[in-house]
């Protein structure tokens, strides 16, 4: 009977350990899935390991060159954490982390106070006595060490050590995945500094390659440039020229993402953007007009400042809707995400025809937003590149609903 009872207890303990391990792994995987960065994953790994070993203290160290630096802690004072942060572990026998780094295997120190080699100042601040160090290995490389401490001396049980060893193998994969996700997010953030956020998202998305290769979409295209800029550029000092462009671009750069526009390019004072691709936008024609009116208002404030310095500039905007082919344009090593088609040409010609402070729209945009705007016809315009006159309208304001 005793043997049966012992076997049952052993089976129950093994089952309990397995459930604890599964819970620990699940918690870490959830941290990875939340895509909140590497740190939450590291914190979850540290806490899970401490829980598996019933430890009062836990730390996680990651390899950096030939040292191991603390990246997460639990159960310790902030003073002890600061000490560990200032004193990374070397590959030697003075700490359990250092010993793991030397051997690449699990290391235990039953009692740090009686260990001849152990010497680490954080012990005096925290009071731990027993230490367990477990390597985190990824593709044969030691990338980190889990350290668990207890306030009473003694060896950690074999089943606890086995639990953390198995968990550490899963943790290594989780760390690799979290690093990959973090790298993608960092690259996306960097890309968004040079591309429209929508295009940066597109490049790093699974469906992006198909859209980048080329597709047809109905878009609203907006062109704008500064009236009087060519004459100003011929006489302005380079510093003055760049100061004006910087303020102008910054103003538009703040408005474009706010209204959901996709920037194709800046070219001096000329700016082209479009709506409804690669992200679909309801009422994209009206959204383009909202941006145009906001841009006219903001640039008008700039022109008052420029005028005091003798600079006479004003913003002209052209908008039209239609089908275009969109995708990757350029060559290997330098691509843009662009739109090609008559709609882009028409928006550009309307922009060139607009006077300072004026926004002109084509017939298709006008037909889609007529009830929502205050606009006046400007007649049939003879535009370069178009065989027939083009109907155009001047946008004055949005109508109040």
Secondary structure, DSSP 8 states (H G I E B T S, - for coil): -HHHHHHHHHHHHHHHHHHHHHHHHHHHHHHHHTT--HHHHHHHHHHHHHHHTT-SEEEEEEEETTEEEEEEEESS-HHHHHHHHHS-B-SSTTSHHHHHHHHSS-EEES-TTT-SS---THHHHH---EEEEEEEEETTEEEEEEEEEESS-S---HHHHHHHHHHHHHHHHHHHHHHHHHHHHHHHHHHHHHS-HHHHHHHTSTTHHHHHH-EEEEEEEEEEEEETHHHHHHHS-HHHHHHHHHHHHHHHHHHHHHTT-EEEEEETTEEEEEESSSS--TTHHHHHHHHHHHHHHHHHHHHHHHHHTT---EEEEEEEEEEEEEEEEEETTEEEEEEESHHHHHHHHHHHH--TTEEEEEHHHHHHHGGGEEEEEEEEE--TT-SS-EEEEEEEEE---
